[in-house]
Amino acid sequence: MVQNEKRQGENQPYGVTRQLITENTYPAKHPYSWTTIGDMADLDAASMKDVQEWFKTYYGPSNVVMVIAGDIDMKTAREKAEKYFGDIPAGPPVGHQEVWIAKMTGTHRGVVQDRVPQARIYKVWNIPEFGSAEADYLDLVSDCLSSGKSSRFYKRLVYEDQIATDAAAFTDLRRLAGNSGCRQRHDRDKIWRKWRRNWTRNWRAF
């Protein structure tokens, strides 16, 4: 089932980029240097015992966040949680990784061929973790630049210069570190340099 889920993700248009970006933005040994679902080779090699141990380690009460929504007060919520879940053993404590913002040196570039109607360009930077002030600022900037078809990024590249058919910026914020980036879909004859110059100009405006 997990392997089928992985195939479905990779077979989507541009789906292969997720793994490529992950591998090229984080160094080896970093917890984010591979996708959450893992490599097919790892899934092939996993035994039933491996899966059971993983479940016991990470899917226990000691690694759970409970969310209770609705017209309820704290006292009643605690009573119900203890009533229905209180007898479940906590299990072994789960270790947590330290924040690790991977520093990149130089420029990393890659090209991949896929069966898609148009080429897509990505630019990605490593940024601080979820909850940090820097990450919040970058998240806000990416929303201002590219949220909707009236945003600066979209208007400039798609409507005015007409060098792209789609353009967006994004932030991927996680507990140890994050990514910030932008992407555009374009005809192959449209030039990378002009897109880069426009993105830099809009970014510096902030």
C-alpha positions as CSV (number, residue, x, y, z in Angstrom):
1,M,0.0,0.0,0.0
2,V,2.8,2.4,0.9
3,Q,4.7,1.6,-2.3
4,N,1.5,2.3,-4.3
5,E,1.1,5.6,-2.6
6,K,4.7,6.5,-3.5
7,R,4.1,5.6,-7.1
8,Q,0.9,7.7,-7.2
9,G,2.8,10.7,-6.0
10,E,5.7,10.3,-8.4
11,N,3.4,9.7,-11.4
12,Q,1.6,13.0,-10.9
13,P,2.7,15.8,-13.2
14,Y,5.9,17.3,-11.8
15,G,5.7,14.8,-8.9
16,V,9.3,13.6,-9.3
17,T,10.6,17.1,-8.3
18,R,9.8,16.6,-4.6
19,Q,12.4,13.9,-4.2
20,L,15.0,15.8,-6.3
21,I,14.5,19.0,-4.3
22,T,14.8,17.1,-1.1
23,E,18.0,15.4,-2.1
24,N,19.6,18.6,-3.3
25,T,18.7,21.0,-0.5
26,Y,19.7,18.9,2.5
27,P,23.1,17.1,3.1
28,A,23.4,13.4,3.7
29,K,22.4,12.4,7.3
30,H,20.0,15.3,7.7
31,P,16.6,14.0,8.8
32,Y,15.0,15.9,5.8
33,S,17.5,14.6,3.2
34,W,14.9,12.0,2.1
35,T,11.2,12.2,1.7
36,T,8.9,11.1,4.4
37,I,7.6,8.1,2.5
38,G,11.1,6.9,1.9
39,D,12.9,5.2,-1.0
40,M,11.4,2.2,-2.8
41,A,14.5,0.2,-1.9
42,D,14.0,0.9,1.8
43,L,10.3,-0.1,1.5
44,D,11.3,-3.4,-0.3
45,A,13.8,-4.2,2.4
46,A,11.5,-3.5,5.4
47,S,10.4,-6.7,7.2
48,M,7.2,-7.1,9.2
49,K,9.3,-6.8,12.4
50,D,10.7,-3.5,11.2
51,V,7.2,-2.2,10.5
52,Q,6.0,-3.4,13.9
53,E,8.9,-1.8,15.8
54,W,8.4,1.5,13.9
55,F,4.7,1.5,14.9
56,K,5.4,0.7,18.5
57,T,8.0,3.5,18.7
58,Y,6.3,6.3,16.9
59,Y,2.5,5.6,17.0
60,G,2.1,5.5,20.8
61,P,0.6,8.0,23.3
62,S,4.0,9.5,24.1
63,N,4.1,10.9,20.5
64,V,0.6,12.0,20.1
65,V,-1.1,15.4,20.0
66,M,-4.8,15.3,20.8
67,V,-7.2,17.9,19.4
68,I,-10.6,18.3,20.8
69,A,-12.9,20.8,19.1
70,G,-16.4,22.0,19.8
71,D,-18.5,23.5,22.6
72,I,-16.5,22.0,25.5
73,D,-14.5,23.2,28.5
74,M,-11.1,22.1,29.6
75,K,-12.3,20.2,32.6
76,T,-14.8,18.1,30.6
77,A,-12.2,17.5,27.8
78,R,-9.7,16.2,30.3
79,E,-12.2,14.0,31.9
80,K,-13.3,12.4,28.6
81,A,-9.7,12.0,27.4
82,E,-8.8,10.2,30.7
83,K,-12.0,8.1,30.4
84,Y,-11.4,6.8,26.9
85,F,-7.6,6.9,26.6
86,G,-6.2,6.9,30.1
87,D,-5.7,3.2,30.4
88,I,-3.4,3.0,27.3
89,P,0.2,2.6,28.3
90,A,2.4,5.6,27.3
91,G,5.1,3.5,25.7
92,P,8.8,4.4,25.3
93,P,9.7,8.1,25.2
94,V,10.5,9.4,21.7
95,G,13.7,11.2,21.1
96,H,13.6,14.5,19.2
97,Q,16.1,16.0,16.8
98,E,17.7,19.4,17.4
99,V,17.1,22.2,14.9
100,W,19.4,21.8,12.0
101,I,19.3,24.6,9.3
102,A,21.4,23.1,6.5
103,K,23.8,25.7,5.1
104,M,24.2,25.5,1.3
105,T,27.4,26.4,-0.6
106,G,27.5,27.3,-4.2
107,T,24.7,26.7,-6.7
108,H,23.0,23.3,-7.1
109,R,21.3,22.8,-10.4
110,G,19.6,19.8,-11.9
111,V,17.4,18.9,-14.9
112,V,14.9,16.1,-15.1
113,Q,12.8,14.9,-18.0
114,D,9.2,14.2,-17.4
115,R,6.0,13.7,-19.5
116,V,4.5,17.1,-18.9
117,P,3.0,19.7,-21.2
118,Q,5.4,22.5,-20.2
119,A,8.7,22.9,-18.4
120,R,8.8,24.1,-14.8
121,I,11.6,26.0,-13.1
122,Y,12.1,25.8,-9.3
123,K,14.4,27.9,-7.1
124,V,14.7,26.8,-3.5
125,W,16.6,28.1,-0.4
126,N,17.0,26.6,3.0
127,I,15.5,28.7,5.8
128,P,15.0,28.6,9.6
129,E,12.5,26.3,11.2
130,F,8.8,26.6,11.8
131,G,8.0,29.1,14.6
132,S,11.1,31.3,14.0
133,A,10.6,35.0,13.2
134,E,12.6,34.6,10.0
135,A,10.4,31.8,8.8
136,D,7.3,33.8,9.6
137,Y,8.6,36.8,7.6
138,L,9.5,34.7,4.6
139,D,6.1,33.0,4.7
140,L,4.4,36.4,4.7
141,V,6.6,37.7,1.8
142,S,5.9,34.6,-0.3
143,D,2.1,35.2,0.2
144,C,2.4,38.8,-0.7
145,L,4.4,38.1,-3.8
146,S,2.4,35.3,-5.2
147,S,-1.1,34.7,-3.6
148,G,-3.6,34.9,-6.5
149,K,-3.5,36.1,-10.0
150,S,-3.3,39.7,-8.9
151,S,-0.1,39.2,-7.0
152,R,3.2,41.0,-8.1
153,F,4.9,37.7,-9.1
154,Y,2.0,36.4,-11.2
155,K,1.1,39.7,-12.8
156,R,4.6,40.4,-13.9
157,L,5.6,37.1,-15.3
158,V,2.3,35.9,-16.7
159,Y,0.3,39.0,-17.7
160,E,2.9,41.7,-18.4
161,D,6.1,39.9,-19.6
162,Q,4.2,36.8,-20.8
163,I,7.1,34.5,-20.1
164,A,5.2,32.1,-17.9
165,T,1.8,30.4,-17.8
166,D,1.9,30.0,-14.0
167,A,4.0,31.4,-11.2
168,A,4.0,30.9,-7.5
169,A,6.2,31.2,-4.3
170,F,6.0,28.9,-1.4
171,T,7.4,28.1,2.1
172,D,7.7,24.6,3.5
173,L,8.1,25.1,7.3
174,R,9.0,22.2,9.5
175,R,10.3,21.6,13.1
176,L,14.0,21.3,12.3
177,A,14.3,23.6,9.2
178,G,12.4,24.8,6.2
179,N,12.5,25.7,2.6
180,S,11.4,28.8,0.7
181,G,11.2,28.9,-3.0
182,C,9.4,29.9,-6.2
183,R,8.4,28.1,-9.3
184,Q,7.1,29.0,-12.8
185,R,5.7,27.0,-15.7
186,H,6.6,28.3,-19.1
187,D,7.1,27.5,-22.7
188,R,10.6,26.1,-23.4
189,D,11.5,29.0,-25.6
190,K,11.0,31.6,-22.8
191,I,14.2,32.7,-21.2
192,W,15.4,31.7,-17.6
193,R,17.4,34.9,-17.2
194,K,14.5,37.2,-17.5
195,W,12.5,35.3,-15.0
196,R,15.4,35.3,-12.6
197,R,15.8,39.1,-12.9
198,N,12.1,39.7,-12.4
199,W,12.0,37.5,-9.3
200,T,15.0,39.3,-7.7
201,R,13.6,42.7,-8.4
202,N,10.2,41.8,-6.8
203,W,12.0,40.2,-3.8
204,R,14.2,43.2,-3.1
205,A,11.1,45.5,-3.1
206,F,10.4,44.0,0.3
